[in-house]
Amino acid sequence: MLRSQTKLFALGKRQLCRSMSKSCDLTLVEVDDKTGIATLTMNKPPVNSCNLEMMRALKDSMKQIEGNKSRGIILTSSNNKVFSSGLDLNELRNPEQERLVAFWKELQEMWLTLYLSNLPTAAAINGHALAVGCVMASACEYRVMLPGFTIGIHATKFGYVVPPFIVNSYLSVLPRPVVERALLQGKIFSTDEAQQINLIDEVANSKEEALSKCASFIGSFAEANPVARALTKRQLRAEFARTLLDEPEAELKESLEYITSPLFQDSLDAYLAKLKSKNKK
Ligand SMILES: CCCCC/C=C\CCC/C=C/CC(=O)SCCNC(=O)CCNC(=O)[C@H](O)C(C)(C)COP(=O)(O)OP(=O)(O)OC[C@H]1O[C@@H](n2cnc3c(N)ncnc32)[C@H](O)[C@@H]1OP(=O)(O)O
């Protein structure tokens, strides 16, 4: 198994840190010296799918940003078509038990790190944000999206039960009746639809504009005491994080049982075959 490593480079006025795998930098972090805001870029070709190493890199980068006393985090993608395609489905297919346990624990920890970050968080959604891609954007405090893309959690459409903490990600942004309908339909929203239901806060016409709008949002906390802000955020969000904070092992056990069931594996096979066949036509 590859271990992600983190390196720090001085780059002019900026610091750049990278979480690396053998073949590429999975995440890139740039801290703007003037604003103190860190941009965390997902950089796992072709579609930023979240495998074990990617989620570890994301978690490590976020912890590093918090440790560097940055003023906020903007999550974005180096791919100008895909923000993230969600969990790497290959991790779920006929998994080896030890790796599956590590993978699911990393998902839990990555989500908790983002959802409960002490820092203001914003997502510059510069491409499709599907399933856990949407969950990561929803875990941020603010979302700016480019037109012409899609966002949503479509798990039920291809036969997956939605885990409770993923339901909670939506519930922290959307009203309950909207969440219920969207999850049960497996609804994927266009940028316009997402704005209408307030799944996203703003639309921007370029990645630069999206980053700038996210930076303005983070700047809006300039007058707030960072410690008071962080503790208040944690109080507000603790309820939705409760399952994973108090009983991560129970959630893990339930998810593992479900993922390794023939029911799940069969629908995953069919879904992966459909996804691959798209490119063979
Ligand atoms: C009661 C207890 C309950 C417990 C429940 C426990 C577990 C349930 C698990 C359910 C959780 C689900 C969360 C998820 O995040 S699952 C991931 C779902 N994601 C998707 O369905 C996205 C699928 N991808 C796409 O729709 C498209 O790829 C796209 C993102 C719109 C980009 O389209 P495009 O630019 O055209 O790129 P391609 O489609 O050609 O993709 C390139 C390449 O990448 C492969 N790929 C895409 N997404 C994934 C992925 N998520 N995982 C692995 N691989 C992916 C795709 O197959 C192509 O591969 P080839 O080049 O080899 O054909």
The ligand as a MOL file (V3000), in Angstrom:
LIG
                    3D

  0  0  0     0  0            999 V3000
M  V30 BEGIN CTAB
M  V30 COUNTS 63 65 0 0 0
M  V30 BEGIN ATOM
M  V30 1 C -27.4410 0.6640 6.5090 0
M  V30 2 C -25.9900 0.8870 6.3500 0
M  V30 3 C -25.6790 1.5110 5.0560 0
M  V30 4 C -24.2260 1.5020 4.8290 0
M  V30 5 C -23.9420 1.8770 3.4090 0
M  V30 6 C -22.5840 1.6390 3.0850 0
M  V30 7 C -22.0840 1.8040 1.8820 0
M  V30 8 C -22.8150 2.3420 0.7600 0
M  V30 9 C -21.8860 2.9540 -0.2060 0
M  V30 10 C -22.6280 4.0120 -0.9240 0
M  V30 11 C -21.8190 5.2330 -0.9460 0
M  V30 12 C -21.7330 5.9030 -2.0410 0
M  V30 13 C -20.9420 7.0960 -2.0570 0
M  V30 14 C -20.1190 7.2570 -3.3260 0
M  V30 15 O -19.4500 8.2490 -3.4170 0
M  V30 16 S -20.1240 6.0540 -4.5310 0
M  V30 17 C -19.4250 6.8550 -5.9680 0
M  V30 18 C -20.5050 7.2440 -6.8920 0
M  V30 19 N -19.9590 8.0240 -7.9850 0
M  V30 20 C -20.4190 7.9340 -9.2120 0
M  V30 21 O -21.3520 7.2140 -9.4760 0
M  V30 22 C -19.7300 8.7780 -10.2580 0
M  V30 23 C -19.5800 8.0020 -11.5080 0
M  V30 24 N -18.8360 8.7850 -12.5030 0
M  V30 25 C -19.4160 9.5870 -13.3950 0
M  V30 26 O -20.6150 9.7580 -13.4300 0
M  V30 27 C -18.5080 10.2290 -14.3820 0
M  V30 28 O -17.2750 9.5730 -14.3400 0
M  V30 29 C -18.2600 11.7510 -14.1500 0
M  V30 30 C -17.7840 12.0260 -12.7190 0
M  V30 31 C -19.5180 12.5540 -14.4640 0
M  V30 32 C -17.1310 12.2310 -15.1070 0
M  V30 33 O -17.4750 11.8930 -16.4320 0
M  V30 34 P -16.3220 11.8730 -17.5500 0
M  V30 35 O -15.5020 13.0920 -17.4670 0
M  V30 36 O -17.0060 11.5550 -18.8290 0
M  V30 37 O -15.3480 10.6910 -17.1050 0
M  V30 38 P -15.5730 9.1090 -17.2860 0
M  V30 39 O -16.9570 8.7400 -16.9010 0
M  V30 40 O -15.1020 8.7150 -18.6270 0
M  V30 41 O -14.5960 8.5370 -16.1520 0
M  V30 42 C -13.2050 8.3910 -16.3780 0
M  V30 43 C -12.7620 7.0610 -15.7870 0
M  V30 44 O -12.9780 7.1130 -14.3800 0
M  V30 45 C -13.8050 6.0100 -13.9710 0
M  V30 46 N -14.6280 6.4760 -12.8330 0
M  V30 47 C -15.4690 7.4770 -12.7870 0
M  V30 48 N -15.9990 7.6300 -11.5590 0
M  V30 49 C -15.4520 6.6540 -10.8090 0
M  V30 50 C -15.6140 6.2920 -9.4280 0
M  V30 51 N -16.4300 6.9460 -8.5860 0
M  V30 52 N -14.9070 5.2540 -8.9780 0
M  V30 53 C -14.0540 4.5610 -9.8050 0
M  V30 54 N -13.8800 4.8730 -11.1230 0
M  V30 55 C -14.5700 5.9150 -11.6060 0
M  V30 56 C -14.6340 5.6950 -15.2080 0
M  V30 57 O -15.1270 4.4020 -15.1590 0
M  V30 58 C -13.6090 5.8990 -16.2980 0
M  V30 59 O -12.7880 4.7480 -16.2970 0
M  V30 60 P -12.2250 4.1390 -17.6790 0
M  V30 61 O -11.3900 5.2480 -18.2680 0
M  V30 62 O -11.4570 2.9500 -17.2830 0
M  V30 63 O -13.4300 3.8200 -18.5300 0
M  V30 END ATOM
M  V30 BEGIN BOND
M  V30 1 1 1 2
M  V30 2 1 2 3
M  V30 3 1 3 4
M  V30 4 1 4 5
M  V30 5 1 5 6
M  V30 6 2 6 7
M  V30 7 1 7 8
M  V30 8 1 8 9
M  V30 9 1 9 10
M  V30 10 1 10 11
M  V30 11 2 11 12
M  V30 12 1 12 13
M  V30 13 1 13 14
M  V30 14 2 14 15
M  V30 15 1 14 16
M  V30 16 1 16 17
M  V30 17 1 17 18
M  V30 18 1 18 19
M  V30 19 1 19 20
M  V30 20 2 20 21
M  V30 21 1 20 22
M  V30 22 1 22 23
M  V30 23 1 23 24
M  V30 24 1 24 25
M  V30 25 2 25 26
M  V30 26 1 25 27
M  V30 27 1 27 28
M  V30 28 1 27 29
M  V30 29 1 29 30
M  V30 30 1 29 31
M  V30 31 1 29 32
M  V30 32 1 32 33
M  V30 33 1 33 34
M  V30 34 2 34 35
M  V30 35 1 34 36
M  V30 36 1 34 37
M  V30 37 1 37 38
M  V30 38 2 38 39
M  V30 39 1 38 40
M  V30 40 1 38 41
M  V30 41 1 41 42
M  V30 42 1 42 43
M  V30 43 1 43 44
M  V30 44 1 43 58
M  V30 45 1 44 45
M  V30 46 1 45 46
M  V30 47 1 45 56
M  V30 48 1 46 47
M  V30 49 1 46 55
M  V30 50 2 47 48
M  V30 51 1 48 49
M  V30 52 1 49 50
M  V30 53 2 49 55
M  V30 54 1 50 51
M  V30 55 2 50 52
M  V30 56 1 52 53
M  V30 57 2 53 54
M  V30 58 1 54 55
M  V30 59 1 56 57
M  V30 60 1 56 58
M  V30 61 1 58 59
M  V30 62 1 59 60
M  V30 63 2 60 61
M  V30 64 1 60 62
M  V30 65 1 60 63
M  V30 END BOND
M  V30 END CTAB
M  END
